[in-house]
Amino acid sequence: MRSVLIILILALACTIAMAGPAPSGPKEMASRIYAYEGTLFTGPQDPEYKDYDLALRNHLTRRIHKRFGIELDPKTYSGFDLLEIESLIRFKKSNEPLDPFLRMFPKTP
């Protein structure tokens, strides 16, 4: 009887936990990025893609600055480059300079 009661309580707790709002990740995520969710772009020349890419770059440079204290120009690197830079910064040793890592990425015109 006692084990049945414990199972029921656990099932109820799991149901309540799953029914609650899912964590949405970092709260500083720009809502402009969510506006493009599910959008298909015709290519890099698409004006909507350019707006999305700029919003993504701004978000990533703010996140890198907030987490690591490194100021990067969002117009200098592509969104994919900023994701790679963030991962490299995360795993580099603290005494390593950052400049060699940044030189690996081409500058975006």
Secondary structure as UniProt FT lines:
FT   HELIX           2..19
FT   TURN            27..28
FT   HELIX           31..34
FT   TURN            35..38
FT   TURN            44..45
FT   HELIX           47..68
FT   TURN            74..76
FT   HELIX           79..91
FT   TURN            94..95
FT   HELIX           99..103
//
